[in-house]
């Protein structure tokens, strides 16, 4: 996967979780997870590279918070359009 994308899980019409997929090699899997912010868990590959961010409390997460986490890992910031589905939900 070359571009990040957001997947949202709904229950009874409300967003209960989201996952922000980060660019990774085909077949690359999570080896461990690290809680970073309240409502956010980063999945890391065997080499410690972030491959995705689980958003367990969508209502608490803003673009600013997500970009702060991405910056911690040396990743480019999320664009407003990347998070539009979460704000619309």
C-alpha positions as CSV (number, residue, x, y, z in Angstrom):
1,X,0.0,0.0,0.0
2,X,1.5,3.3,-1.0
3,X,-1.0,5.9,0.3
4,X,-2.6,6.1,3.8
5,X,-6.3,5.7,4.1
6,X,-8.9,5.7,6.9
7,X,-11.4,2.9,7.6
8,X,-14.3,3.5,10.0
9,X,-16.3,0.9,11.9
10,X,-19.9,1.8,12.8
11,X,-22.3,0.3,15.3
12,X,-25.9,1.3,15.2
13,X,-25.0,4.2,12.9
14,X,-22.3,5.6,15.1
15,X,-18.6,5.5,14.6
16,X,-17.0,3.3,17.3
17,X,-13.5,2.9,16.0
18,X,-11.3,3.8,13.0
19,X,-8.0,2.6,11.6
20,X,-5.6,4.9,9.7
21,X,-3.6,2.6,7.5
22,X,-0.1,3.8,6.8
23,X,2.1,2.9,3.8
24,X,3.7,-0.5,4.1
25,X,5.1,-3.4,2.2
26,X,2.8,-6.2,1.0
27,X,2.4,-8.8,3.8
28,X,3.9,-6.6,6.5
29,X,2.1,-7.3,9.8
30,X,1.9,-5.8,13.3
31,X,4.2,-7.3,15.8
32,X,3.4,-5.0,18.7
33,X,1.1,-2.1,19.6
34,X,1.9,1.0,21.6
35,X,-0.7,3.3,23.2
36,X,0.3,6.8,22.3
37,X,-2.6,9.2,23.1
38,X,-5.9,8.6,24.9
39,X,-7.9,6.8,22.2
40,X,-5.0,5.9,19.9
41,X,-2.9,2.8,19.5
42,X,0.0,2.6,17.0
43,X,0.7,-0.8,15.4
44,X,4.4,-1.4,14.7
45,X,6.1,-3.9,12.4
46,X,8.8,-6.2,13.4
47,X,11.4,-3.5,12.7
48,X,9.5,-0.9,14.7
49,X,8.0,0.9,11.8
50,X,4.4,2.2,12.3
51,X,2.0,0.5,9.9
52,X,-1.3,1.8,11.2
53,X,-3.0,3.8,13.9
54,X,-6.1,2.4,15.7
55,X,-8.5,5.1,16.8
56,X,-10.5,3.7,19.6
57,X,-12.3,6.9,20.5
58,X,-13.1,8.7,17.2
59,X,-14.8,11.6,19.0
60,X,-11.6,12.5,20.9
61,X,-9.3,12.6,17.9
62,X,-8.6,15.7,15.8
63,X,-6.3,16.2,12.9
64,X,-3.9,18.1,15.2
65,X,-3.6,15.1,17.5
66,X,-3.2,12.6,14.7
67,X,-0.5,14.8,13.1
68,X,1.4,15.0,16.4
69,X,1.5,11.2,16.5
70,X,2.6,11.0,12.9
71,X,5.3,13.6,13.5
72,X,6.6,11.5,16.4
73,X,7.3,8.7,13.9
74,X,8.8,10.9,11.2
75,X,5.7,10.5,9.0
76,X,4.1,13.1,6.8
77,X,1.0,14.8,8.3
78,X,-2.5,13.7,7.4
79,X,-4.4,15.9,5.1
80,X,-7.8,17.3,6.0
81,X,-9.3,15.2,3.2
82,X,-7.8,12.0,4.8
83,X,-9.9,12.6,7.9
84,X,-13.1,13.9,6.2
85,X,-15.0,10.6,6.6
86,X,-14.4,10.6,10.4
87,X,-15.6,14.2,10.8
88,X,-18.7,13.4,8.6
89,X,-19.5,10.4,10.8
